[in-house]
Amino acid sequence: MTRIISGTAGGVRLDVPKVGTRPTSDRVREALFSSLGSTGMLDGTVVVDLYAGSGALGLEAISRGARACDLVEKGSKAAQIARRNADQVARAAGVRADVHAESVQAFLRRASRTYDVAFLDPPYDLADDALTADLALLRPLLAADALVIVERAKRSGSPNWHDAGLSAIRDRAFGDTALWWGEPRT
């Protein structure tokens, strides 16, 4: 069972697509959002959740104080589930995430918001150069003090932050899953 861990929508159950996605475990989400909470980075922020699947990362951010969130998921069934989840969280948190049923590249090419926090949880088999291209498209949309968090298989190695105009901050592994944190390079 996947659920919102904490905040105004804490305990709300989230539906998860049966195939085609890899939901972030509660353990990883709890560690991630504990770190974000300690920085105060979520209060009043604008968040984007790329490769959103069920939307769990972006919706957790809404529950914990983000003022706006875009969930981007090209799989039509997963996007439908993300919409249902966004509706449930909106009833509890009073803020509704916008769901975009399109590819990450298409969304980033037309997006006009400035994001404070970006989550990228691409399929583990996404090629490194494709991830770098996504990060490079994201870079102009980031606030100067934004955080970018990439979740991938530990064996995939660190994202190519430099070629995307970003800098690495830290990383942490949870079994086979790793989180890499980056920020805009100045």
N, CA, C and O of each residue as an XYZ file, in Angstrom:
744
protein
N       0.843     -1.181      0.000
C       0.000      0.000      0.000
C       0.887      1.244      0.000
O       1.835      1.339      0.780
N       0.576      2.182     -0.869
C       1.266      3.466     -0.909
C       0.332      4.498     -0.307
O      -0.870      4.497     -0.570
N       0.899      5.375      0.499
C       0.094      6.396      1.158
C       0.914      7.669      1.305
O       2.140      7.652      1.196
N       0.215      8.775      1.554
C       0.881     10.019      1.916
C       1.371      9.837      3.345
O       0.601      9.447      4.223
N       2.631     10.113      3.579
C       3.235      9.824      4.876
C       2.889     10.859      5.932
O       2.579     10.501      7.068
N       2.938     12.146      5.572
C       2.769     13.180      6.585
C       2.154     14.423      5.972
O       1.981     14.508      4.756
N       1.828     15.376      6.811
C       1.270     16.642      6.362
C      -0.244     16.636      6.391
O      -0.861     15.773      7.016
N      -0.842     17.610      5.708
C      -2.289     17.777      5.757
C      -3.063     16.625      5.132
O      -4.235     16.422      5.448
N      -2.420     15.873      4.251
C      -3.070     14.706      3.628
C      -2.472     13.400      4.147
O      -2.664     12.343      3.547
N      -1.751     13.477      5.257
C      -1.116     12.279      5.821
C      -2.103     11.142      5.992
O      -3.202     11.338      6.513
N      -1.712      9.949      5.554
C      -2.545      8.762      5.670
C      -3.421      8.495      4.460
O      -3.969      7.399      4.340
N      -3.574      9.462      3.551
C      -4.393      9.249      2.346
C      -3.738      8.152      1.508
O      -2.552      8.222      1.186
N      -4.528      7.147      1.165
C      -4.025      6.051      0.332
C      -3.974      6.474     -1.125
O      -4.863      7.159     -1.632
N      -2.905      6.043     -1.782
C      -2.718      6.351     -3.192
C      -2.815      5.077     -4.011
O      -2.260      4.042     -3.640
N      -3.522      5.160     -5.123
C      -3.541      4.050     -6.069
C      -2.212      4.037     -6.813
O      -1.595      5.083     -7.014
N      -1.780      2.858     -7.217
C      -0.523      2.692     -7.932
C      -0.796      1.890     -9.198
O      -1.498      0.880     -9.143
N      -0.254      2.321    -10.342
C      -0.441      1.532    -11.564
C       0.057      0.104    -11.377
O       1.084     -0.126    -10.738
N      -0.671     -0.844    -11.934
C      -0.296     -2.252    -11.772
C       0.971     -2.608    -12.537
O       1.725     -3.482    -12.109
N       1.215     -1.951    -13.650
C       2.417     -2.219    -14.452
C       2.970     -0.907    -15.003
O       2.266      0.099    -15.093
N       4.246     -0.948    -15.365
C       4.849      0.175    -16.064
C       5.462      1.254    -15.197
O       6.076      2.184    -15.719
N       5.310      1.154    -13.880
C       5.930      2.131    -12.993
C       6.637      1.404    -11.855
O       6.421      0.214    -11.621
N       7.477      2.144    -11.164
C       8.213      1.616    -10.022
C       8.016      2.600     -8.871
O       8.806      3.534     -8.724
N       6.985      2.412     -8.056
C       6.700      3.385     -7.003
C       7.871      3.520     -6.016
O       8.517      2.539     -5.649
N       8.115      4.754     -5.606
C       9.119      5.017     -4.587
C       8.614      4.440     -3.271
O       7.478      4.699     -2.873
N       9.442      3.670     -2.604
C       9.018      3.031     -1.360
C       8.754      4.077     -0.277
O       9.299      5.180     -0.317
N       7.906      3.713      0.692
C       7.635      4.611      1.817
C       8.925      4.977      2.533
O       9.097      6.119      2.958
N       9.834      4.015      2.671
C      11.103      4.255      3.374
C      11.927      5.339      2.678
O      12.455      6.240      3.329
N      12.032      5.245      1.361
C      12.799      6.236      0.599
C      12.091      7.586      0.649
O      12.739      8.612      0.855
N      10.771      7.602      0.464
C      10.033      8.866      0.522
C      10.148      9.516      1.896
O      10.311     10.732      2.006
N      10.062      8.702      2.939
C      10.174      9.257      4.291
C      11.540      9.896      4.511
O      11.623     10.992      5.065
N      12.607      9.232      4.088
C      13.950      9.794      4.231
C      14.096     11.068      3.399
O      14.638     12.066      3.874
N      13.618     11.030      2.172
C      13.695     12.192      1.283
C      12.969     13.385      1.884
O      13.523     14.483      1.948
N      11.741     13.181      2.320
C      10.953     14.304      2.812
C      11.377     14.747      4.206
O      11.135     15.896      4.576
N      11.989     13.891      4.973
C      12.586     14.338      6.235
C      13.722     15.300      5.947
O      13.857     16.323      6.618
N      14.543     14.979      4.950
C      15.640     15.869      4.548
C      15.102     17.193      4.022
O      15.593     18.258      4.395
N      14.100     17.128      3.160
C      13.519     18.357      2.624
C      12.863     19.188      3.718
O      12.966     20.415      3.724
N      12.192     18.519      4.636
C      11.536     19.222      5.739
C      12.521     19.958      6.618
O      12.223     21.045      7.112
N      13.686     19.380      6.817
C      14.693     20.020      7.676
C      15.255     21.285      7.033
O      15.793     22.142      7.734
N      15.141     21.415      5.715
C      15.620     22.614      5.028
C      14.527     23.675      4.923
O      14.813     24.822      4.577
N      13.275     23.307      5.217
C      12.156     24.224      5.037
C      11.856     24.478      3.574
O      11.191     25.451      3.221
N      12.357     23.587      2.725
C      12.303     23.803      1.281
C      10.909     23.627      0.682
O      10.702     24.025     -0.464
N       9.963     23.061      1.386
C       8.666     22.777      0.776
C       7.613     23.857      1.002
O       6.665     23.949      0.222
N       7.745     24.659      2.021
C       6.716     25.635      2.353
C       6.547     26.674      1.249
O       7.450     27.465      0.978
N       5.374     26.657      0.619
C       5.046     27.643     -0.398
C       5.765     27.478     -1.721
O       5.794     28.408     -2.527
N       6.342     26.321     -1.958
C       7.134     26.110     -3.164
C       6.288     25.617     -4.338
O       5.138     25.205     -4.183
N       6.907     25.677     -5.517
C       6.324     25.119     -6.738
C       7.180     23.913     -7.109
O       8.401     24.013     -7.231
N       6.519     22.774     -7.286
C       7.185     21.489     -7.467
C       6.810     20.890     -8.811
O       5.686     21.062     -9.282
N       7.756     20.183     -9.429
C       7.459     19.385    -10.609
C       7.911     17.955    -10.327
O       9.013     17.733     -9.824
N       7.059     16.992    -10.652
C       7.337     15.568    -10.477
C       7.336     14.948    -11.882
O       6.280     14.691    -12.461
N       8.538     14.715    -12.412
C       8.688     14.178    -13.766
C       8.765     12.661    -13.711
O       9.363     12.102    -12.791
N       8.171     11.997    -14.676
C       7.995     10.537    -14.646
C       7.210     10.190    -13.382
O       7.633      9.338    -12.601
N       6.094     10.835    -13.185
C       5.382     10.840    -11.907
C       4.756      9.511    -11.510
O       4.587      9.268    -10.315
N       4.405      8.641    -12.447
C       3.721      7.404    -12.056
C       2.441      7.750    -11.314
O       1.571      8.429    -11.860
N       2.318      7.292    -10.077
C       1.138      7.566     -9.252
C       1.097      8.999     -8.749
O       0.057      9.461     -8.280
N       2.218      9.708     -8.841
C       2.289     11.080     -8.336
C       2.693     11.175     -6.886
O       2.600     12.250     -6.293
N       3.141     10.080     -6.296
C       3.406     10.041     -4.855
C       4.390     11.107     -4.384
O       4.187     11.692     -3.320
N       5.453     11.375     -5.145
C       6.438     12.365     -4.686
C       5.850     13.775     -4.701
O       5.933     14.493     -3.705
N       5.267     14.165     -5.806
C       4.675     15.493     -5.885
C       3.527     15.685     -4.916
O       3.378     16.757     -4.328
N       2.713     14.652     -4.744
C       1.571     14.750     -3.834
C       2.020     14.797     -2.375
O       1.386     15.460     -1.554
N       3.096     14.108     -2.050
C       3.670     14.214     -0.698
C       4.127     15.655     -0.461
O       3.937     16.196      0.629
N       4.732     16.278     -1.483
C       5.173     17.670     -1.351
C       3.983     18.596     -1.111
O       4.072     19.512     -0.294
N       2.870     18.371     -1.813
C       1.650     19.171     -1.599
C       1.181     19.008     -0.155
O       0.858     19.990      0.514
N       1.146     17.780      0.315
C       0.691     17.521      1.675
C       1.556     18.235      2.709
O       1.085     18.597      3.788
N       2.824     18.432      2.365
C       3.768     19.046      3.310
C       4.007     20.530      3.057
O       4.961     21.094      3.593
N       3.171     21.170      2.260
C       3.242     22.621      2.180
C       3.529     23.240      0.839
O       3.506     24.466      0.730
N       3.802     22.450     -0.203
C       4.012     23.045     -1.530
C       2.718     23.729     -1.972
O       1.628     23.232     -1.686
N       2.828     24.855     -2.660
C       1.630     25.595     -3.083
C       1.146     25.200     -4.464
O       0.005     25.483     -4.828
N       2.018     24.538     -5.246
C       1.634     24.120     -6.599
C       2.518     22.958     -7.016
O       3.663     22.835     -6.580
N       1.957     22.102     -7.877
C       2.718     20.940     -8.337
C       2.228     20.507     -9.706
O       1.026     20.428     -9.956
N       3.181     20.227    -10.592
C       2.888     19.616    -11.884
C       3.367     18.177    -11.837
O       4.528     17.914    -11.524
N       2.471     17.237    -12.150
C       2.801     15.826    -12.264
C       2.844     15.500    -13.748
O       1.872     15.740    -14.464
N       3.965     14.954    -14.217
C       4.134     14.670    -15.644
C       4.318     13.167    -15.821
O       5.279     12.583    -15.319
N       3.385     12.551    -16.541
C       3.413     11.098    -16.763
C       2.829     10.802    -18.131
O       1.663     11.104    -18.383
N       3.628     10.210    -19.028
C       3.128      9.967    -20.386
C       2.263      8.717    -20.492
O       1.456      8.628    -21.418
N       2.391      7.753    -19.594
C       1.544      6.563    -19.636
C       0.108      6.930    -19.311
O      -0.162      7.460    -18.233
N      -0.817      6.661    -20.219
C      -2.194      7.134    -20.033
C      -2.854      6.528    -18.793
O      -3.561      7.230    -18.070
N      -2.637      5.245    -18.539
C      -3.254      4.630    -17.353
C      -2.655      5.199    -16.073
O      -3.374      5.476    -15.113
N      -1.340      5.371    -16.065
C      -0.689      5.955    -14.890
C      -1.155      7.396    -14.688
O      -1.382      7.815    -13.552
N      -1.302      8.163    -15.774
C      -1.767      9.553    -15.653
C      -3.187      9.607    -15.084
O      -3.501     10.491    -14.287
N      -4.044      8.670    -15.488
C      -5.399      8.611    -14.930
C      -5.353      8.342    -13.429
O      -6.096      8.952    -12.660
N      -4.488      7.437    -13.022
C      -4.345      7.132    -11.598
C      -3.794      8.349    -10.861
O      -4.260      8.668     -9.768
N      -2.810      9.031    -11.445
C      -2.261     10.238    -10.819
C      -3.353     11.297    -10.636
O      -3.374     11.990     -9.619
N      -4.255     11.430    -11.607
C      -5.371     12.383    -11.481
C      -6.280     12.019    -10.311
O      -6.668     12.886     -9.528
N      -6.616     10.741    -10.194
C      -7.449     10.310     -9.061
C      -6.744     10.585     -7.738
O      -7.360     11.066     -6.787
N      -5.444     10.278     -7.681
C      -4.682     10.537     -6.469
C      -4.624     12.031     -6.160
O      -4.744     12.434     -5.003
N      -4.441     12.850     -7.190
C      -4.403     14.308     -7.002
C      -5.731     14.814     -6.454
O      -5.754     15.711     -5.610
N      -6.834     14.247     -6.926
C      -8.154     14.626     -6.409
C      -8.274     14.291     -4.931
O      -8.771     15.100     -4.148
N      -7.821     13.094     -4.542
C      -7.901     12.680     -3.134
C      -7.060     13.585     -2.241
O      -7.509     14.003     -1.173
N      -5.848     13.884     -2.677
C      -4.970     14.739     -1.885
C      -5.526     16.158     -1.829
O      -5.423     16.815     -0.793
N      -6.107     16.640     -2.911
C      -6.687     17.986     -2.926
C      -7.808     18.118     -1.900
O      -7.938     19.155     -1.251
N      -8.615     17.073     -1.753
C      -9.693     17.119     -0.754
C      -9.129     17.254      0.648
O      -9.732     17.916      1.493
N      -7.984     16.640      0.911
C      -7.389     16.690      2.253
C      -6.498     17.911      2.453
O      -6.478     18.488      3.541
N      -5.763     18.311      1.420
C      -4.756     19.372      1.575
C      -5.215     20.733      1.061
O      -4.616     21.754      1.396
N      -6.274     20.756      0.249
C      -6.760     22.020     -0.279
C      -5.966     22.553     -1.464
O      -6.225     23.664     -1.925
N      -5.008     21.785     -1.964
C      -4.207     22.179     -3.124
C      -4.239     21.005     -4.095
O      -4.003     19.860     -3.708
N      -4.533     21.300     -5.361
C      -4.613     20.232     -6.355
C      -3.423     20.307     -7.301
O      -3.109     21.368     -7.841
N      -2.774     19.184     -7.491
C      -1.682     19.091     -8.467
C      -2.269     19.022     -9.868
O      -3.333     18.438    -10.076
N      -1.575     19.617    -10.825
C      -1.958     19.538    -12.230
C      -1.269     18.335    -12.855
O      -0.051     18.190    -12.747
N      -2.038     17.472    -13.507
C      -1.495     16.275    -14.133
C      -1.386     16.508    -15.634
O      -2.339     16.948    -16.278
N      -0.203     16.206    -16.185
C       0.067     16.384    -17.613
C       0.384     15.017    -18.214
O       1.424     14.431    -17.913
N      -0.505     14.511    -19.059
C      -0.330     13.206    -19.692
C       0.454     13.385    -20.980
O      -0.115     13.385    -22.071
N       1.758     13.535    -20.846
C       2.630     13.727    -21.998
C       4.053     13.355    -21.604
O       4.338     13.097    -20.434
N       4.932     13.330    -22.582
C       6.319     12.994    -22.291
C       6.982     14.123    -21.514
O       6.562     15.278    -21.588
N       8.006     13.776    -20.781
C       8.762     14.763    -20.016
C       9.334     15.824    -20.952
O       9.263     17.017    -20.658
N       9.903     15.391    -22.082
C      10.506     16.345    -23.013
C       9.474     17.333    -23.547
O       9.734     18.535    -23.583
N       8.306     16.844    -23.962
C       7.256     17.726    -24.488
C       6.813     18.723    -23.416
O       6.650     19.910    -23.700
N       6.624     18.251    -22.208
C       6.215     19.139    -21.120
C       7.260     20.217    -20.863
O       6.926     21.399    -20.780
N       8.516     19.819    -20.737
C       9.570     20.782    -20.409
C       9.768     21.813    -21.523
O      10.129     22.957    -21.250
N       9.539     21.421    -22.754
C       9.702     22.363    -23.871
C       8.646     23.464    -23.873
O       8.890     24.552    -24.394
N       7.485     23.195    -23.299
C       6.422     24.207    -23.312
C       6.140     24.802    -21.933
O       5.371     25.758    -21.835
N       6.734     24.274    -20.876
C       6.469     24.762    -19.515
C       6.958     26.196    -19.351
O       7.944     26.613    -19.959
N       6.238     26.936    -18.513
C       6.627     28.324    -18.280
C       6.772     28.662    -16.798
O       7.181     29.773    -16.458
N       6.447     27.731    -15.924
C       6.598     27.972    -14.491
C       8.063     27.934    -14.089
O       8.906     27.378    -14.793
N       8.346     28.532    -12.951
C       9.651     28.401    -12.325
C       9.481     27.447    -11.150
O       8.587     27.618    -10.321
N      10.355     26.434    -11.088
C      10.225     25.395    -10.067
C      11.284     25.544     -8.980
O      12.447     25.848     -9.246
N      10.838     25.319     -7.753
C      11.726     25.338     -6.588
C      12.277     23.958     -6.286
O      13.403     23.826     -5.805
N      11.493     22.932     -6.563
C      11.891     21.541     -6.326
C      11.468     20.717     -7.530
O      10.343     20.840     -8.014
N      12.380     19.873     -8.010
C      12.072     18.981     -9.132
C      12.437     17.558     -8.741
O      13.547     17.290     -8.281
N      11.494     16.656     -8.929
C      11.728     15.230     -8.720
C      11.775     14.554    -10.076
O      10.901     14.778    -10.914
N      12.782     13.733    -10.301
C      12.857     12.909    -11.509
C      13.022     11.472    -11.063
O      14.024     11.116    -10.442
N      12.045     10.652    -11.376
C      12.082      9.233    -11.035
C      11.869      8.444    -12.328
O      10.844      7.784    -12.501
N      12.862      8.521    -13.245
C      12.684      7.884    -14.552
C      12.761      6.367    -14.450
O      13.235      5.823    -13.453
N      12.289      5.694    -15.492
C      12.468      4.229    -15.521
C      13.952      3.899    -15.381
O      14.806      4.612    -15.908
N      14.247      2.829    -14.677
C      15.648      2.458    -14.455
C      16.396      2.256    -15.764
O      17.611      2.445    -15.816
N      15.683      1.871    -16.829
C      16.375      1.619    -18.097
C      16.536      2.871    -18.961
O      17.004      2.770    -20.095
N      16.160      4.051    -18.451
C      16.364      5.281    -19.212
C      17.860      5.505    -19.387
O      18.613      5.471    -18.414
N      18.286      5.730    -20.612
C      19.706      5.928    -20.910
C      20.220      7.200    -20.247
O      19.481      8.165    -20.055
N      21.498      7.178    -19.906
C      22.121      8.336    -19.252
C      21.995      9.596    -20.091
O      21.715     10.667    -19.554
N      22.200      9.486    -21.416
C      22.115     10.682    -22.251
C      20.694     11.239    -22.305
O      20.516     12.450    -22.439
N      19.684     10.381    -22.205
C      18.295     10.843    -22.174
C      18.010     11.581    -20.861
O      17.320     12.600    -20.860
N      18.536     11.070    -19.752
C      18.369     11.759    -18.469
C      19.073     13.111    -18.500
O      18.529     14.102    -18.013
N      20.268     13.160    -19.063
C      21.003     14.423    -19.163
C      20.217     15.427    -20.008
O      20.162     16.609    -19.669
N      19.615     14.969    -21.095
C      18.801     15.850    -21.941
C      17.602     16.390    -21.164
O      17.258     17.565    -21.290
N      16.958     15.528    -20.352
C      15.830     15.970    -19.532
C      16.282     17.030    -18.526
O      15.617     18.051    -18.349
N      17.402     16.784    -17.879
C      17.919     17.738    -16.895
C      18.276     19.068    -17.559
O      18.042     20.129    -16.979
N      18.839     19.023    -18.769
C      19.190     20.250    -19.486
C      17.936     21.041    -19.867
O      17.946     22.271    -19.811
N      16.858     20.354    -20.253
C      15.597     21.042    -20.552
C      14.973     21.636    -19.289
O      14.329     22.684    -19.345
N      15.162     20.972    -18.161
C      14.627     21.438    -16.883
C      15.369     22.666    -16.370
O      14.759     23.552    -15.772
N      16.667     22.725    -16.597
C      17.528     23.756    -16.000
C      16.997     25.179    -16.148
O      16.994     25.902    -15.151
N      16.546     25.638    -17.325
C      16.070     27.029    -17.441
C      14.788     27.311    -16.651
O      14.437     28.470    -16.435
N      14.095     26.264    -16.225
C      12.841     26.419    -15.483
C      13.047     26.452    -13.973
O      12.080     26.585    -13.222
N      14.286     26.333    -13.519
C      14.579     26.240    -12.091
C      14.864     27.599    -11.467
O      15.526     28.445    -12.069
N      14.357     27.797    -10.254
C      14.717     28.971     -9.457
C      16.210     28.882     -9.137
O      16.793     27.799     -9.173
N      16.811     29.999     -8.830
C      18.254     30.035     -8.554
C      18.656     29.122     -7.405
O      19.760     28.579     -7.405
N      17.770     28.945     -6.420
C      18.080     28.112     -5.260
C      17.316     26.786     -5.267
O      17.091     26.189     -4.214
N      16.924     26.334     -6.447
C      16.124     25.113     -6.575
C      16.918     23.865     -6.195
O      18.149     23.851     -6.216
N      16.170     22.824     -5.848
C      16.727     21.495     -5.623
C      16.182     20.559     -6.686
O      15.007     20.626     -7.047
N      17.049     19.684     -7.185
C      16.666     18.650     -8.147
C      17.038     17.316     -7.518
O      18.185     17.113     -7.120
N      16.074     16.406     -7.427
C      16.320     15.094     -6.837
C      16.017     14.032     -7.883
O      14.908     13.959     -8.413
N      17.025     13.207     -8.173
C      16.899     12.131     -9.152
C      16.934     10.807     -8.406
O      17.829     10.563     -7.597
N      15.952      9.953     -8.683
C      15.911      8.609     -8.108
C      16.158      7.605     -9.224
O      15.457      7.591    -10.236
N      17.169      6.767     -9.021
C      17.511      5.728    -10.014
C      18.118      4.542     -9.288
O      18.337      4.568     -8.077
N      18.381      3.511    -10.058
C      19.110      2.365     -9.515
C      20.516      2.823     -9.147
O      21.143      3.584     -9.883
N      20.998      2.361     -8.018
C      22.328      2.725     -7.554
C      23.381      2.398     -8.608
O      24.339      3.150     -8.788
N      23.207      1.289     -9.295
C      24.180      0.849    -10.304
C      24.230      1.785    -11.515
O      25.186      1.739    -12.290
N      23.210      2.634    -11.686
C      23.180      3.571    -12.810
C      24.221      4.667    -12.673
O      24.652      5.246    -13.670
N      24.621      4.948    -11.465
C      25.594      6.004    -11.226
C      24.956      7.381    -11.224
O      23.788      7.553    -11.572
N      25.747      8.338    -10.828
C      25.299      9.715    -10.690
C      24.871     10.295    -12.031
O      25.456      9.974    -13.066
N      23.846     11.154    -12.013
C      23.483     11.868    -13.246
C      24.648     12.733    -13.720
O      25.530     13.084    -12.936
N      24.644     13.072    -14.995
C      25.654     13.957    -15.551
C      25.202     15.400    -15.292
O      24.694     16.083    -16.181
N      25.401     15.831    -14.062
C      24.957     17.155    -13.638
C      25.604     18.251    -14.474
O      24.933     19.183    -14.918
N      26.904     18.135    -14.684
C      27.671     19.198    -15.326
C      27.125     19.549    -16.712
O      26.916     20.724    -17.014
N      26.893     18.543    -17.554
C      26.412     18.803    -18.915
C      24.994     19.366    -18.941
O      24.555     19.889    -19.966
N      24.280     19.264    -17.832
C      22.924     19.810    -17.749
C      22.899     21.193    -17.093
O      21.826     21.772    -16.920
N      24.059     21.725    -16.729
C      24.112     23.039    -16.084
C      23.781     23.000    -14.615
O      23.339     23.996    -14.042
N      23.995     21.848    -14.000
C      23.692     21.654    -12.586
C      24.932     21.190    -11.840
O      25.927     20.801    -12.452
N      24.866     21.232    -10.520
C      25.963     20.750     -9.675
C      25.423     19.729     -8.685
O      24.309     19.871     -8.181
N      26.205     18.714     -8.413
C      25.837     17.701     -7.429
C      25.942     18.285     -6.023
O      26.835     19.078     -5.726
N      25.008     17.875     -5.168
C      25.056     18.280     -3.760
C      25.396     17.080     -2.882
O      26.331     17.120     -2.082
N      24.609     16.000     -3.052
C      24.821     14.798     -2.234
C      24.078     13.629     -2.856
O      23.312     13.784     -3.807
N      24.325     12.462     -2.294
C      23.589     11.275     -2.720
C      23.431     10.346     -1.524
O      24.161     10.435     -0.537
N      22.458      9.456     -1.645
C      22.202      8.480     -0.587
C      21.567      7.241     -1.210
O      20.671      7.342     -2.049
N      22.040      6.082     -0.792
C      21.523      4.819     -1.323
C      20.621      4.138     -0.306
O      20.830      4.232      0.903
N      19.618      3.454     -0.826
C      18.673      2.658     -0.044
C      18.552      1.319     -0.756
O      17.678      1.149     -1.606
N      19.414      0.367     -0.423
C      19.431     -0.893     -1.156
C      19.849     -0.617     -2.588
O      20.903     -0.024     -2.816
N      19.037     -1.038     -3.568
C      19.347     -0.835     -4.984
C      18.948      0.557     -5.482
O      19.307      0.940     -6.595
N      18.221      1.305     -4.679
C      17.743      2.629     -5.072
C      18.675      3.701     -4.524
O      19.146      3.608     -3.390
N      18.936      4.717     -5.335
C      19.749      5.853     -4.879
C      19.041      7.155     -5.204
O      18.330      7.264     -6.203
N      19.247      8.136     -4.342
C      18.783      9.488     -4.566
C      19.991     10.382     -4.765
O      20.922     10.373     -3.960
N      19.973     11.152     -5.835
C      21.026     12.130     -6.107
C      20.397     13.507     -6.054
O      19.359     13.745     -6.670
N      21.031     14.425     -5.311
C      20.543     15.793     -5.149
C      21.445     16.714     -5.966
O      22.667     16.571     -5.953
N      20.830     17.657     -6.674
C      21.589     18.650     -7.427
C      20.951     20.016     -7.291
O      19.861     20.171     -6.741
N      21.675     21.016     -7.818
C      21.189     22.389     -7.785
C      21.716     23.117     -9.018
O      22.693     22.681     -9.626
N      21.075     24.221     -9.386
C      21.564     24.984    -10.537
C      22.999     25.468    -10.300
O      23.345     25.941     -9.217
N      23.807     25.339    -11.328
C      25.179     25.820    -11.261
C      25.162     27.304    -11.577
O      24.477     27.744    -12.500
N      25.907     28.063    -10.817
C      25.938     29.513    -11.052
C      27.165     29.921    -11.805
O      27.351     31.105    -12.087
